[in-house]
Amino acid sequence: MHADFSVELGRDDPALEIPWSSSDPSVRYFDLKKCPELVLQIPEAVAHSAMSAFLTRINTPAFPLATAKCDIWDSRKISAEEEIFGDRKFVSYVDLFFVDERSRCSFDKHEALAKELCRLLNHAPHIAATVELVVRRCYYHQHQFACPRNAEEPQESGGESTKTNNVFAFEQNAFKTLDHEQQKPEPKEVSYTPPEQRQAGNSLKNESAHEIPFVHDPSTSVSGFYLTAYVSGFGDSEHEPRRRWEIAFALLQHALIQLSCTLIS
């Protein structure tokens, strides 16, 4: 399995708002932390038990991450880099964000999470699957707890694009590989207008870069980050891509659970 990450924080790159909205009443944001039973209203979770298990596990009350959006599709559009894996693929994405308000505003926190996930997943046994992680901009609405006026930006070394439990019994050996590596010591996007382009009354004005004030204005938007996780399974037959996606998706879930005890917390 191949895992990599990139950073997309340019003016024209996709951004997310939480909670997000849609013109389609059947497509909406669900706060699964507060109402886990709403997973039954997400078509991707109803149709795919692996997605249901992932959303349920990540959105448990004590887990430090939450999910915002997801989607699943199959495709025969294979890039030149993907041709070695097969002629078709089964793909999903999930948008992940930190529950902790300070962590939402830390680019370093998101980059470190992406790097550690890639390190763990790249030590998994070989499988025709990929995990692509992307750090992007997010605007958090209607939270009483506000971040500094500008979310922590990446240092120059970060660059514009930095490349770098309901599971199946046959996956256990792969999980043991991840466990072993963890113990080793280590030397549909939303088009959005940023708050600063709105009326001044809707912008967050925080004069201190060191204090995190309480904000009672429900129209306040706080600029931070989130992580999109794309998981793809490949193959040359009808059922291979989905089966490999299920394995890779379960490995991503397991890696997030491992890191929740150290890096994420």
Solvent accessible surface area in square Angstrom, and as a share of the most:
residue,aa,sasa,rsa
1,M,20,0.09
2,H,84,0.38
3,A,0,0.00
4,D,13,0.07
5,F,0,0.00
6,S,10,0.06
7,V,4,0.02
8,E,49,0.22
9,L,35,0.17
10,G,30,0.29
11,R,218,0.80
12,D,140,0.72
13,D,50,0.26
14,P,44,0.28
15,A,16,0.12
16,L,1,0.01
17,E,27,0.12
18,I,5,0.03
19,P,57,0.36
20,W,23,0.08
21,S,91,0.58
22,S,52,0.33
23,S,121,0.78
24,D,61,0.32
25,P,123,0.78
26,S,87,0.56
27,V,54,0.31
28,R,139,0.51
29,Y,38,0.14
30,F,23,0.10
31,D,44,0.23
32,L,8,0.04
33,K,40,0.17
34,K,162,0.69
35,C,47,0.28
36,P,76,0.48
37,E,107,0.48
38,L,38,0.19
39,V,16,0.09
40,L,134,0.66
41,Q,109,0.48
42,I,19,0.10
43,P,91,0.57
44,E,27,0.12
45,A,5,0.04
46,V,100,0.58
47,A,66,0.51
48,H,24,0.11
49,S,76,0.49
50,A,15,0.12
51,M,0,0.00
52,S,30,0.19
53,A,15,0.11
54,F,0,0.00
55,L,2,0.01
56,T,70,0.41
57,R,65,0.24
58,I,0,0.00
59,N,4,0.02
60,T,44,0.26
61,P,121,0.76
62,A,102,0.79
63,F,10,0.04
64,P,32,0.20
65,L,2,0.01
66,A,4,0.03
67,T,7,0.04
68,A,9,0.07
69,K,18,0.07
70,C,17,0.10
71,D,24,0.12
72,I,22,0.11
73,W,97,0.34
74,D,104,0.54
75,S,24,0.15
76,R,162,0.59
77,K,174,0.74
78,I,38,0.19
79,S,49,0.32
80,A,77,0.60
81,E,135,0.60
82,E,33,0.15
83,E,115,0.52
84,I,146,0.74
85,F,36,0.15
86,G,10,0.09
87,D,69,0.36
88,R,45,0.17
89,K,32,0.14
90,F,20,0.09
91,V,8,0.05
92,S,0,0.00
93,Y,13,0.05
94,V,1,0.00
95,D,5,0.02
96,L,2,0.01
97,F,13,0.05
98,F,3,0.01
99,V,62,0.35
100,D,68,0.35
101,E,45,0.20
102,R,136,0.50
103,S,14,0.09
104,R,15,0.06
105,C,7,0.04
106,S,21,0.14
107,F,1,0.00
108,D,71,0.37
109,K,50,0.21
110,H,2,0.01
111,E,25,0.11
112,A,34,0.26
113,L,2,0.01
114,A,0,0.00
115,K,95,0.40
116,E,46,0.21
117,L,0,0.00
118,C,6,0.04
119,R,40,0.15
120,L,0,0.00
121,L,0,0.00
122,N,67,0.34
123,H,83,0.37
124,A,11,0.08
125,P,64,0.40
126,H,160,0.72
127,I,23,0.12
128,A,13,0.10
129,A,0,0.00
130,T,12,0.07
131,V,0,0.00
132,E,56,0.25
133,L,1,0.00
134,V,10,0.06
135,V,0,0.00
136,R,13,0.05
137,R,38,0.14
138,C,0,0.00
139,Y,14,0.05
140,Y,4,0.01
141,H,27,0.12
142,Q,122,0.54
143,H,55,0.24
144,Q,122,0.54
145,F,38,0.16
146,A,0,0.00
147,C,4,0.02
148,P,29,0.18
149,R,112,0.41
150,N,110,0.57
151,A,3,0.03
152,E,70,0.31
153,E,83,0.37
154,P,35,0.22
155,Q,124,0.55
156,E,174,0.78
157,S,111,0.72
158,G,6,0.06
159,G,41,0.39
160,E,130,0.58
161,S,71,0.46
162,T,25,0.14
163,K,123,0.52
164,T,73,0.42
165,N,106,0.54
166,N,91,0.47
167,V,41,0.24
168,F,62,0.26
169,A,89,0.69
170,F,103,0.43
171,E,2,0.01
172,Q,76,0.34
173,N,110,0.57
174,A,11,0.09
175,F,9,0.04
176,K,130,0.55
177,T,43,0.25
178,L,0,0.00
179,D,49,0.25
180,H,107,0.48
181,E,15,0.07
182,Q,44,0.20
183,Q,143,0.64
184,K,89,0.38
185,P,125,0.78
186,E,100,0.45
187,P,176,1.11
188,K,105,0.45
189,E,79,0.35
190,V,26,0.15
191,S,116,0.75
192,Y,34,0.13
193,T,67,0.39
194,P,30,0.19
195,P,9,0.06
196,E,126,0.56
197,Q,108,0.48
198,R,88,0.32
199,Q,141,0.63
200,A,80,0.62
201,G,61,0.58
202,N,48,0.25
203,S,23,0.15
204,L,22,0.11
205,K,132,0.56
206,N,12,0.06
207,E,145,0.65
208,S,37,0.24
209,A,75,0.59
210,H,171,0.76
211,E,115,0.51
212,I,36,0.19
213,P,47,0.29
214,F,143,0.60
215,V,22,0.12
216,H,148,0.66
217,D,61,0.32
218,P,89,0.56
219,S,47,0.30
220,T,9,0.05
221,S,3,0.02
222,V,5,0.03
223,S,23,0.15
224,G,0,0.00
225,F,0,0.00
226,Y,2,0.01
227,L,2,0.01
228,T,1,0.00
229,A,0,0.00
230,Y,49,0.18
231,V,0,0.00
232,S,10,0.07
233,G,0,0.00
234,F,0,0.00
235,G,1,0.01
236,D,92,0.48
237,S,51,0.33
238,E,135,0.60
239,H,139,0.62
240,E,61,0.27
241,P,6,0.04
242,R,98,0.36
243,R,102,0.37
244,R,69,0.25
245,W,0,0.00
246,E,23,0.10
247,I,27,0.14
248,A,0,0.00
249,F,3,0.01
250,A,8,0.06
251,L,2,0.01
252,L,0,0.00
253,Q,6,0.03
254,H,29,0.13
255,A,0,0.00
256,L,0,0.00
257,I,28,0.14
258,Q,26,0.12
259,L,2,0.01
260,S,13,0.08
261,C,106,0.64
262,T,85,0.49
263,L,48,0.24
264,I,6,0.03
265,S,96,0.62
